């Protein structure tokens, strides 16, 4: 049965510790530990290859579903535009024929007043009491990062590195 990466990691740590502590062990014990260590390395190689397959499969699925979502958003937008167009046509009919209400067999449409919408025609013509002055401070992140990379100490900012997992083809193993 295939072990999980966590189980392989535990086994690896246990055997690695046993090898370090086995300085007084006889040759048979060391040989057995080395064989177990070799077996775990094989399991780890299989697990790495399996995880690479799963990561590639998940990436393919991710791209598929992102594309499906994009198409679904497009379809939804088309449906929304269709609804808006039909409502516009109904409203246009009702306003053209001064009909505040149109009745169907089971449904009806009725014109309804909307709340007042503010239209600003000329900002400069507005009195100052309606204007708010605000200050926006933006950080020049590219310059800040560049200065930090060059070793400059800047209060309130620092560079932080992390790690990520990347998958590569093991060319050495393929060339065997």
C-alpha positions in Angstrom: 0.0 0.0 0.0 1.3 3.5 -0.9 2.2 5.6 2.1 1.3 9.3 2.4 4.0 11.9 2.2 3.6 12.5 6.0 4.2 8.8 6.7 7.2 8.8 4.4 8.6 11.9 6.2 8.1 10.2 9.6 9.8 7.0 8.5 12.6 9.0 6.9 13.2 10.9 10.2 13.0 7.7 12.3 15.5 5.8 10.1 17.8 8.9 9.7 17.9 9.2 13.5 18.5 5.5 13.9 21.4 5.6 11.5 22.9 8.6 13.4 22.5 6.8 16.7 23.7 3.5 15.4 27.5 4.3 15.7 27.8 1.3 18.0 25.5 -1.0 16.1 26.8 -4.1 14.4 27.1 -4.3 10.6 23.8 -6.2 10.2 21.8 -3.5 11.9 23.4 -0.8 9.8 22.8 -2.8 6.6 19.1 -3.2 7.6 18.8 0.5 8.3 20.4 1.4 5.0 18.0 -0.9 3.2 15.1 0.7 4.9 16.5 4.1 4.0 16.9 3.1 0.4 13.3 1.7 0.4 12.0 5.0 1.7 13.9 6.9 -0.9 12.2 4.8 -3.6 8.8 5.5 -2.0 9.6 9.2 -1.9 10.6 9.2 -5.6 7.3 7.5 -6.4 5.4 9.9 -4.3 7.1 12.9 -5.9 6.2 11.6 -9.4 2.6 10.9 -8.2 2.3 14.4 -6.7 3.6 15.9 -9.9 1.0 14.1 -11.9 -1.7 15.3 -9.5 -0.5 18.9 -9.6 -0.5 18.8 -13.4 -4.0 17.3 -13.4 -5.3 19.9 -10.9 -3.7 22.7 -13.0 -5.5 21.4 -16.1 -8.8 21.2 -14.2 -8.2 24.7 -12.8 -7.8 26.1 -16.3 -10.8 24.2 -17.5 -13.1 25.5 -14.8 -11.7 29.1 -15.1 -12.6 29.0 -18.8 -16.0 27.5 -18.0 -16.6 30.3 -15.4 -15.5 32.9 -18.0 -18.1 31.5 -20.4 -20.7 31.3 -17.7 -20.1 35.0 -16.8 -20.4 35.8 -20.5 -23.7 33.9 -20.8 -25.0 35.6 -17.6 -24.0 39.0 -19.0 -25.9 38.2 -22.2 -29.0 37.2 -20.2 -28.8 40.4 -18.2 -28.5 42.5 -21.3 -31.4 40.6 -22.8 -33.5 41.3 -19.7 -32.5 45.0 -19.8 -33.4 45.2 -23.5 -36.9 43.7 -23.0 -37.6 46.0 -20.0 -36.4 49.0 -22.1 -38.8 48.0 -24.9 -41.7 47.6 -22.5 -40.9 50.9 -20.8 -40.6 52.6 -24.2 -43.9 51.2 -25.3 -45.6 52.4 -22.1 -44.1 55.9 -22.3 -44.8 56.3 -26.0 -48.5 55.5 -25.5 -48.8 57.1 -22.1 -49.9 53.8 -20.6 -49.0 53.8 -16.8 -49.9 50.1 -16.7 -50.1 47.2 -19.2 -52.0 44.0 -18.3 -51.4 40.5 -19.4 -53.4 37.4 -18.7 -51.4 36.6 -15.5 -48.9 39.5 -15.2 -48.8 43.2 -15.4 -46.3 46.0 -16.0 -46.5 49.3 -14.2 -44.4 52.4 -14.6 -42.9 53.4 -11.2 -41.0 56.6 -10.3 -37.4 56.1 -9.4 -35.5 58.1 -6.7 -33.9 61.3 -7.9 -30.5 60.7 -9.5 -27.8 63.3 -9.1 -26.3 64.6 -12.3 -23.2 66.8 -12.0 -23.0 68.9 -15.2 -20.0 71.1 -14.3 -17.9 70.4 -11.2 -16.2 73.8 -11.5 -19.5 75.7 -11.4 -20.5 74.1 -8.1 -20.1 76.3 -4.9 -17.1 75.4 -2.7 -19.4 74.2 0.1 -20.2 71.1 -2.0 -16.6 70.3 -2.6 -14.4 68.1 -0.4 -10.6 68.3 -0.7 -8.8 65.0 0.0 -5.2 64.0 -0.1 -4.3 60.6 -1.5 -0.9 59.2 -0.6 0.4 56.4 -2.9 3.5 54.4 -2.2 6.1 54.1 -4.9 6.5 50.4 -4.4 8.9 49.7 -7.2 11.4 52.3 -6.0 10.9 51.2 -2.4 11.6 47.6 -3.2 14.6 48.6 -5.3 16.1 50.6 -2.5 15.5 47.8 0.0 17.1 45.3 -2.3 20.2 47.6 -2.6 20.5 47.3 1.2 19.0 50.6 2.3 17.3 50.5 5.7 13.9 52.1 5.4 11.6 52.5 8.5 8.2 51.0 7.9 9.2 48.6 5.2 11.2 45.4 4.7 11.7 42.7 2.2 10.4 39.2 3.0 11.3 36.1 1.1 9.4 32.9 1.2 9.5 29.5 -0.5 7.3 27.8 -3.1 7.3 24.4 -4.7 8.2 24.1 -8.4 8.0 21.0 -10.4 10.7 20.0 -12.9 11.4 17.0 -15.1 14.2 15.0 -13.6 16.4 14.8 -16.7 19.2 12.8 -15.0 16.8 10.0 -14.3 15.3 10.1 -17.8 18.8 9.9 -19.3 19.6 6.6 -17.6 
